[in-house]
């Protein structure tokens, strides 16, 4: 059994087993925000690819659902909240239901439709998601496939925060399961080199391209929040794949 890190645009090349375990990473900010929503007491979370599908799902399936999401980092017009983990962390959303979308994480997640064991991870819940995935992988004796969402639409672009999160999770899962890490991308080695430098994780990610971009938009607090390792003790798993008007939808546990 192995631990692999695969970019979204390469998933179709992977010969997976139906019991393999997939883990989607979108640190700035989708998977961090989703961890916050679970922590804040949200009862149901539905994830779709874009704002149009979010509005359709709300209308047809869940009229009382809050609409949460962003495009190009900004709250979508007419939505209840943007994709801001630091803001949502302060809100009481107990027993609420949410329809969520984002620029990269949501779209990457939909690529895994109908896979059986699909999880979402971030730095904020690194230990809890790593432990959960490790126990399941060891029990089932199946591969762990980590997918840094990165820039979903650009197969040539690497996103530092997602790769760093993937490296840290892969290392922990490997320690817990003794599964080897398969290196399939030269950027993995470059990420290891960066992590092994004296620079702190905080300095690296605050000064990353996406960290600077979010700060310019006024979301520096989200950057600080999203790099807070193990701030939250929960894990996110796909409960069910749904079809709404021929659109793919994910429901989280």
N, C-alpha and C positions, 0 to 999 in steps of 0.2 A: 504494500500500500504506500501511496506517495502523497506529498503536498505539492500542488502546482499553483502557479500564479499565471493567469491568462487574461489578456486584454479582451474587452468586449467584442472587438471585430475579429478575434481569432477563435471565438467559441465554437463556430461551425466546424473547425478543424479538429476539435477534441472528440475522441471516441469514448464517450462517457458510459458508465453503468447506471442503470435506473436508480440504484441505491447510493450513488456517489453524493457527496455533500458539497454544496455550493455556498459561497459566502461573498456577498456583494459589499464593496467598500466605497463610500462617498463621504469622506470626512468633512469637507466644506460644501454643503452642510446637510445633505439629505438624511444620511443614516444617523448623524448626530441628532437631528431634529426628531426623527422617528423614535429614537431611544428616549428623548425627552417626553414625547407625547405619551408613550407607555408609562413612564415614570409619573406623569401628571394625572394619571387615572383615566385616560381615554379608553373607552370600552371597545370600540370598533374602528379599525383603520383600513380604508380602501385606497389602493394606489393605482393610478392610471398614468398614461404617457404624457398627456398634455391638458391644457386648460379646457379645451372644448369637450374632451371626454369626461373631465371632472364635473362639468356643469350638467352633462347628460346623465351621468351616474347619480348626481345629487337629485335631479328632477325625477328620475324613474325608480330609483332604489331607496334613496335616503334623503327625503326633503329636509329633515332636521340636521343633517350633517353640516359641520363646519367645512368650508373650503380653505385649504392651506396649501400654499405653494409659491413658486417663483419661476420667472423666466429671466435669464441673463442676470440673476442675482436679486432682482427686484420683485416685490409683491405684485401679484397679478391683479389688475384692476377688477374690482368687484369681489375679490376673495376676502375672507374674514381675517386671515393672517398670512404673512409671508413666511419664508423658510428661515426663521430666526430662532435657533435653540436657546439663546440667552434670554430672549423675551418670553418665549413660551414656557421656559422653566419656572418663571415667576407666576404663572397662571394656574388656577384650579380648573382642570378640565375633566374632573371626575364624572364618569358615566356619559361623557360626550362621545359622539361618533364623528369621524373625520374622513374627508376625501382629500388625498394628498397627491401632488405632482411636483416634479422638479426637472431641471434642464438635463441632468445626466443620470443620477441614481435611479430615478423611477423608470427611465427608458431602458437602462441596463437590466434592471430587475425583470422587466417584461420579456426580455430575450430568453429568460429561463422558464417560460411558461410551461406548465404541466410537469416540471421536475418535482420530484418527491421531497427532497431534503434541501430547502433553500433558506438561508439565513442572511441577516444584514448585520454589519459590524462597523465600529468606529473606534476612535481612541477613547471616547468617554465611557465606553463599556468594554474595553479591550479584554480584561481578565475574564469577565463573566461570559462573553461570547466565545472566547478561546476555550474556556473550560467546557462549555456546553458542546461545542463542536468536537472537541477532543474526546469526550466521553462517548459521543455517538459514533465517531469514526472508529474508535477502538472496539466498541461493541459490535459494529457492523462489519468491521475490517474493510472499509471502503476509502477511496481517495478523497482528499479534501481539495477542492478547487476554489482558490481565492481570486476574485475578480475586482481589480481596482477600476472603478467606473470611469475615472479620468474625464476627458472630454469625449463624450459619447459619439459625437459626430466627426471627430478627427482622428483617424487611425494612426497618424504620425505623431500625435502630441502625447507627452507624458505629463502626469499631474503628480507633483512631488508628494503632497500630503496623502494621497491615496496609496502610493507605492510605499511610503514609510509605514503607514498603518498596516499594509499587507505584509511587509517584512517583519514587523513586530509580532503580528498575530501568527504568521507562519513559524517563526522561531519558537513561540510559546507552545503552539500545537505540536511542533516537532519534539520539544522537550517532554511534553506530557504523553505523547503516543509512541515516541521513538520512530515515527515515520520519517523517511528522508525527504528533504526539500529538493525538488527538481527545478533546476535553473533553466528557463526556456527563453529568457529575454536578457540581452546585455544590459538593459537599464536596471535590472535587479542588482547586478554587481556594482553599478554606479551608485545605487541607493545605499548599498552596504557601505561603500567607501564614504559616502556623506555622513552616515550615522556613526561611523568609526572615527570621524574627526572630532576635535575638541568642542565644536559648536554644540550648544544645547538644542534639544528638540524644539523648544519654544522659539529660539532665535531663528532656526531653520524655517519653521513654518510661518511665523509672522512675516518673514521677509520673502516668502515664496511668491510667485506671480499671483496666485489666487488669494493669498493672504493680503497682499497689497491692494488687489482689486477690491476685495470686500471692504477693506479699511477706507478706501477712496469713496465707496458707496455709503459709508457711515456705519458699517457693521464690524468694526474692530472688536467689539464685545463678543460677537459670534466667533471670531477667530480665536480669541483667548479661551472662550468656553469650549470650543471644539477640540482644542489641544490639551484639555484637562484630562489626563489619563485616569481612567477608573473613577470618574466623578459619579457615574451611575452604575448600579448593580442590577442590570437586566439583560435580556437577550431578545432578539427579534427573529421570528420564524414565520415563513409563509404557512398559513393555515389552509387556504383554498384558492384555486384559480377559477375566476368567474368570467362569463361572457355577458356584456351588456350592450345590446344593439350591435353585435359583432365586434365590439371593442374588448380587448383583453383587460382584465382587472385582477388585482391581487388583494386578498384579504389576509391581514396578519393575525397571528394568534394573540 
